Amino acid sequence: MAKRIAFQGELGAYSHQACVETRPDFDPLPCETFDDALEAVRSGAADLGMIAVENSTYGRVQDVYHLLPESGLHIIDETFVRVHVNLLGVPGATLNDIKVAHGHPVILPQCGGFLSQNKIKGERSSDNARAARDVADWGDKSQAALASELAAKLYGLEVIAPQIEDHKLNTTRFLVMSREADHSRRSDKMVTAFMFRVRNIPAALYKAMGGFATNGVNMTKLESYMVDGVFTATQFYADIEGHPDDANVKLALDELGYFTEMLEIIGVYPADPRRS
């Protein structure tokens, strides 16, 4: 029986594309929400989860970094997918026919210049692949979807205008989630992800961050959250370059421990070469 990988969206979504590109031996399992995708992994309905976390044009994917700490899962890999936004229409439609383009709220700003230039109205859809399916079902030449070539193939649409994204390096970063942690050193360049909560003492965050600077550890991400809706309780998510067994990383984490009341590593994984 083939293993399954869960993702948010419908078949043909960019998350589905990420699954096909990086885990081609897994059967894709579409889920309505990110929480549903994470729950599929937790419950055993899927072996892995492919979760979008940030886009080079749009920025971070809202709410995902809030879900990760509560998921009980582990980050075991990352992948970067080049996002080509295509204008898809029903067979026979031309660019002049298109009046409305449907896409997820994240995708609309990524091709805003093209839509404005061609006087096409952008309409929100719950998912880009769902937009493609809807356009195929409607059979209306004036309606188009903003989606992948994979979606075009799945739903019998034509690519009316390819690669219409405003920024030609448009890329989305995905995290691969698993029930089991894997802290093995699988590459020369590793990333360590962790959650921490600073103690309620003056300059605690400043002191906690000092250990990474003095030990030469590069921190590539730092996200903050309120805990239980209380303004005075703050939790942080961080990514650093290196492995917990590296001498400088170990020293930095030890120093961090002095100023935190909670510290939990939630992922150790190879750095994708496309990071740079």
C-alpha positions as CSV (number, residue, x, y, z in Angstrom):
1,M,0.0,0.0,0.0
2,A,1.4,3.4,-1.0
3,K,2.2,6.0,1.6
4,R,0.1,9.1,1.6
5,I,1.0,12.8,1.9
6,A,-1.6,15.4,3.0
7,F,-1.8,18.9,1.8
8,Q,-4.2,21.9,2.0
9,G,-6.2,22.4,-1.2
10,E,-7.6,20.4,-4.0
11,L,-5.8,18.2,-6.6
12,G,-3.9,20.6,-8.9
13,A,-3.1,23.1,-6.1
14,Y,0.5,24.3,-5.8
15,S,0.8,22.2,-2.6
16,H,-0.1,19.2,-4.7
17,Q,2.7,20.3,-7.2
18,A,5.1,20.3,-4.2
19,C,4.1,16.8,-3.3
20,V,4.5,15.6,-6.9
21,E,8.0,17.2,-7.2
22,T,9.4,16.1,-3.8
23,R,7.5,13.0,-2.8
24,P,6.5,11.4,-6.1
25,D,6.2,7.9,-4.5
26,F,3.5,9.1,-2.1
27,D,-0.2,9.3,-2.9
28,P,-1.5,12.9,-2.5
29,L,-4.3,13.4,0.1
30,P,-6.1,16.8,-0.5
31,C,-7.5,18.5,2.7
32,E,-9.8,21.5,3.0
33,T,-7.7,23.4,5.6
34,F,-4.1,23.4,7.0
35,D,-5.5,22.1,10.3
36,D,-7.2,19.2,8.4
37,A,-3.9,18.3,6.7
38,L,-2.0,18.3,10.0
39,E,-4.8,16.2,11.6
40,A,-4.5,13.7,8.8
41,V,-0.9,13.2,9.7
42,R,-1.6,13.1,13.5
43,S,-4.4,10.5,13.0
44,G,-2.4,8.3,10.7
45,A,-4.6,8.9,7.7
46,A,-1.5,10.3,6.0
47,D,2.2,9.6,6.6
48,L,3.5,13.1,5.9
49,G,2.1,16.6,5.5
50,M,3.2,19.2,2.9
51,I,2.5,22.6,4.5
52,A,3.0,26.0,2.8
53,V,4.6,28.5,5.2
54,E,5.7,31.5,3.2
55,N,5.9,33.0,-0.3
56,S,8.6,35.3,-1.6
57,T,6.0,37.8,-3.0
58,Y,3.1,37.5,-0.5
59,G,5.0,36.8,2.7
60,R,4.1,34.3,5.4
61,V,1.0,32.2,5.1
62,Q,-1.3,33.4,7.8
63,D,-2.0,31.1,10.8
64,V,0.3,28.3,9.8
65,Y,3.0,29.3,12.3
66,H,0.3,29.3,14.9
67,L,-0.7,25.8,14.0
68,L,2.8,24.3,13.9
69,P,3.5,24.5,17.7
70,E,0.2,22.9,18.6
71,S,0.3,20.2,15.9
72,G,2.4,17.8,17.9
73,L,4.3,17.0,14.7
74,H,7.9,17.3,13.6
75,I,9.5,19.1,10.7
76,I,11.6,16.7,8.8
77,D,12.3,18.5,5.5
78,E,11.7,21.7,3.6
79,T,11.2,22.3,-0.1
80,F,11.0,25.4,-2.3
81,V,8.6,25.4,-5.3
82,R,8.8,27.9,-8.1
83,V,5.3,29.2,-8.4
84,H,4.2,29.9,-12.0
85,V,0.8,31.6,-12.1
86,N,-1.1,30.7,-15.3
87,L,-4.3,32.1,-16.6
88,L,-6.5,29.1,-17.4
89,G,-9.7,29.1,-19.4
90,V,-12.1,26.8,-21.1
91,P,-11.0,25.4,-24.5
92,G,-11.5,28.0,-27.2
93,A,-11.3,31.0,-24.9
94,T,-8.9,33.8,-25.7
95,L,-7.3,36.5,-23.6
96,N,-9.8,39.0,-24.9
97,D,-12.7,36.8,-23.7
98,I,-11.6,36.8,-20.1
99,K,-13.4,39.3,-17.8
100,V,-12.9,37.6,-14.4
101,A,-10.0,35.5,-13.0
102,H,-10.6,33.4,-9.9
103,G,-7.8,32.6,-7.4
104,H,-6.9,32.2,-3.7
105,P,-6.4,35.5,-1.9
106,V,-2.7,34.7,-1.7
107,I,-2.3,34.3,-5.5
108,L,-4.2,37.4,-6.6
109,P,-1.6,40.0,-5.5
110,Q,1.1,37.9,-7.1
111,C,-0.2,38.7,-10.6
112,G,-2.0,42.0,-9.9
113,G,0.0,43.8,-12.6
114,F,-1.1,41.4,-15.3
115,L,-4.8,41.6,-14.3
116,S,-4.8,45.3,-14.1
117,Q,-3.1,45.7,-17.5
118,N,-5.6,43.4,-19.2
119,K,-8.6,44.8,-17.3
120,I,-9.4,41.5,-15.7
121,K,-11.2,41.5,-12.4
122,G,-9.7,39.3,-9.7
123,E,-12.2,37.2,-7.6
124,R,-11.4,35.3,-4.5
125,S,-11.7,31.5,-4.4
126,S,-11.0,29.2,-1.5
127,D,-8.3,27.4,-3.5
128,N,-6.6,27.9,-6.9
129,A,-7.3,24.3,-8.0
130,R,-10.9,24.7,-6.8
131,A,-11.0,27.8,-9.1
132,A,-9.8,25.7,-12.0
133,R,-12.5,23.1,-11.3
134,D,-15.2,25.7,-11.1
135,V,-14.1,27.3,-14.4
136,A,-14.2,23.9,-16.1
137,D,-17.7,23.3,-14.6
138,W,-19.1,26.7,-15.6
139,G,-17.9,26.4,-19.3
140,D,-18.0,30.2,-19.6
141,K,-15.3,31.8,-21.8
142,S,-15.4,35.0,-19.7
143,Q,-14.2,33.2,-16.6
144,A,-10.6,32.1,-15.9
145,A,-8.6,30.6,-13.1
146,L,-5.2,31.5,-11.7
147,A,-3.5,28.1,-11.2
148,S,-0.8,25.7,-12.1
149,E,-0.3,23.7,-15.3
150,L,-1.0,20.6,-13.3
151,A,-4.5,22.0,-12.6
152,A,-5.0,22.7,-16.3
153,K,-4.3,19.1,-17.1
154,L,-6.5,17.7,-14.4
155,Y,-9.5,19.8,-15.2
156,G,-9.3,20.0,-19.0
157,L,-8.5,23.7,-19.3
158,E,-6.1,25.6,-21.6
159,V,-3.3,27.9,-20.6
160,I,-4.4,31.2,-22.1
161,A,-1.4,33.2,-20.6
162,P,1.5,31.4,-19.0
163,Q,3.7,32.6,-16.1
164,I,1.9,35.9,-15.5
165,E,3.3,36.4,-12.0
166,D,4.6,39.9,-11.4
167,H,7.9,38.7,-9.8
168,K,9.7,36.1,-11.9
169,L,11.4,34.5,-8.9
170,N,8.0,33.9,-7.2
171,T,8.7,30.9,-4.8
172,T,6.8,29.2,-2.0
173,R,8.5,27.4,0.9
174,F,6.9,24.3,2.2
175,L,7.6,22.2,5.4
176,V,7.3,18.4,5.4
177,M,5.7,17.3,8.7
178,S,5.8,13.9,10.3
179,R,4.6,12.1,13.5
180,E,8.2,10.9,14.0
181,A,11.2,13.2,14.6
182,D,14.4,12.7,12.6
183,H,17.3,14.6,14.1
184,S,19.9,12.7,12.0
185,R,22.5,14.8,10.2
186,R,21.4,14.2,6.6
187,S,23.3,17.0,5.0
188,D,26.3,19.3,5.5
189,K,23.9,22.2,5.9
190,M,21.1,21.6,8.4
191,V,18.4,23.8,9.9
192,T,17.0,23.6,13.4
193,A,13.5,24.8,14.3
194,F,12.4,25.4,17.9
195,M,9.8,27.1,20.1
196,F,10.7,29.0,23.2
197,R,9.1,31.2,25.8
198,V,11.2,33.8,27.6
199,R,11.1,34.2,31.4
200,N,9.4,37.3,32.7
201,I,12.6,39.2,33.6
202,P,13.9,42.4,32.1
203,A,15.7,42.2,28.7
204,A,15.1,38.4,28.6
205,L,14.7,38.3,24.9
206,Y,17.7,40.4,24.3
207,K,19.8,38.2,26.5
208,A,18.4,35.0,25.0
209,M,19.3,36.2,21.5
210,G,22.8,37.2,22.5
211,G,24.0,33.6,22.6
212,F,23.4,33.1,18.9
213,A,25.3,36.2,18.0
214,T,28.3,35.5,20.2
215,N,28.5,31.9,19.0
216,G,28.2,32.8,15.3
217,V,24.8,31.0,14.7
218,N,22.7,32.5,12.0
219,M,19.0,32.9,12.8
220,T,16.9,33.0,9.7
221,K,13.4,33.3,11.2
222,L,11.9,34.6,14.4
223,E,8.1,34.7,14.9
224,S,6.3,35.8,18.0
225,Y,2.9,34.9,19.4
226,M,0.8,35.8,22.4
227,V,0.0,32.9,24.7
228,D,-3.6,32.3,25.7
229,G,-4.5,35.9,24.6
230,V,-2.3,37.4,27.3
231,F,-0.2,40.4,26.2
232,T,2.5,39.7,28.8
233,A,3.1,36.1,27.8
234,T,4.9,35.7,24.5
235,Q,6.1,32.6,22.7
236,F,8.6,32.5,19.8
237,Y,9.3,30.3,16.8
238,A,12.8,30.3,15.4
239,D,14.8,28.8,12.6
240,I,18.6,28.7,12.8
241,E,21.3,27.3,10.6
242,G,23.1,24.3,12.0
243,H,22.5,21.1,13.9
244,P,21.9,20.8,17.6
245,D,25.1,18.7,17.9
246,D,27.2,21.5,16.4
247,A,29.4,23.0,19.1
248,N,28.3,26.6,18.5
249,V,24.6,25.6,18.2
250,K,24.8,23.6,21.4
251,L,26.4,26.6,23.3
252,A,23.7,29.0,21.9
253,L,20.9,26.7,22.9
254,D,22.4,26.2,26.4
255,E,22.6,29.9,26.8
256,L,19.0,30.3,25.6
257,G,17.9,27.9,28.2
258,Y,19.0,30.2,31.0
259,F,16.5,32.8,29.9
260,T,13.5,30.7,28.9
261,E,10.8,28.8,30.8
262,M,10.1,26.6,27.7
263,L,12.3,25.4,24.9
264,E,11.3,22.7,22.5
265,I,13.0,21.6,19.2
266,I,10.3,20.8,16.6
267,G,12.4,20.1,13.6
268,V,15.9,19.3,12.4
269,Y,16.2,19.0,8.7
270,P,18.5,19.5,5.6
271,A,18.6,23.1,4.2
272,D,17.1,23.0,0.7
273,P,19.8,24.2,-1.8
274,R,17.2,26.7,-3.1
275,R,17.3,28.6,0.1
276,S,20.1,30.8,-1.4
